[in-house]
Every structure is written in structure tokens, then in C-alpha cells.
Amino acid sequence: MKLTIDPLITELIPHRPPFLWIERIISYEAGTIITEKTIAADLDIFQGHYPDHPILPGVILCEALFQTGALLIAMMLKDENATNGSSQGIPVLTRIGGARFKRPVGPGSTIRMQVSLKEKVAGSWFLKGVLRVKEKIAVQVDFSCTLIAAL
């Protein structure tokens, strides 16, 4: 299966395959973004994580939301920079809170991530992420990011 990734994603965040958990941007408006990824059935991780009933680990589902959050921040900064010309850093995760796992995600599933900005205080972005599979909530998590200088 040939992986097709929206080039805007790799332009704006530093993640790359095999650890890039976003393929498509479905929608974006200042404050909210929706992305998707189809989970390949042949991922190595399924060989060892419940091999008789493969489940994508919750930490990977959270990572997909965190990457979507980084993309939201980068896109909002890009919009802002178009008007004021300021530079941006790299969004990094600084806090995770209230993660809830409601249903498993298996091989071949398409996950849809929605991340919304709850609040921005100084250099911290407070976000809420919801990951759905088959239109049903699989994961909800609150998290925050801050910007660091390029590594």
C-alpha cells in the first residue's frame, strides 16, 4: 500500500514515517483542525500488541492527537505570520490530562482526529483532542504544548 501524505503536514511539523500518524487534513479553521489516517493492517506493532486480537496502542492514538495539535498550532502560526512576519518554533507536548479510552482501534481502521484550541496563555497552548473510529469516540484527551526553538 502506497502511503500518501498531504505535503503541508510534513512542511509544518517535524514528524516523519514511520512515526507520522496523520495522512490527510480534512478541515481547518482557526482554533480547530480535523485530520485522518488509515491504519495499515500490516504494521509491525500488531504482531506483538494483542496478536490474536490486534489493537493499536492507546499511546499511539494519543500521539496522533498530539501531532494533530502540533499541526493546528503550526497552521495558526502560519496564518498569524502571514500578517506580522514573526518566526515560529516547534510545538512540543508539555502536559497530558484526562485521557479516556472508549473503544479499540484495529488494523485497517481509519481514524479521524479533531483538535481544538481551548486557551492560549503566554507561550502555552491548551488543547482538547477527540479521536473517532467509525464515527464513534475512541479517545479523548486534554493536552498542552509550547514552542521551542528548532532543534
Phi, psi and omega in degrees: 000124180279123180280125177246118182243133175302123183298337177297328180298308182286343174288326190258335178234155187277354183291145180220157174302145009271011182248028173258120186250026175227135175245323188226143170263119181273314177204157178209135166215154183310119178104343181211139176223147174233129179231169178219159171207137172265126183276116181298139181289339185259020178300136179304327184301330182289341178292334184241346182258096184056062187302331179280340177216074189301134179227133174289127183303143179302326180296327177289320177297317176298318179301321178299320176292319180296319178294322176296321176297317177299320178294318177301311180300313181299320180290321177295320178294322178298317177299315180295318182292334178296334181261331183242353175072010181285161181270164180234165175249197179256125177290130176232148181291133179236343182201142175233136178213145171061036178293132177230129181250117189252334179202152181283159175238126183247179180302140178084354180287152170254123179259141178240123183251131173238125178235133180235143175282123176271318184195148172238122179235117183051239181264014181250137180249121179257124191232157174235129180242141175228125178249130181241150171226130184052044177066003180250143181294128176254322183216141170230139179204142171260142180205166177226155179226159171223165181262137173239161176294152179307138181284000000 
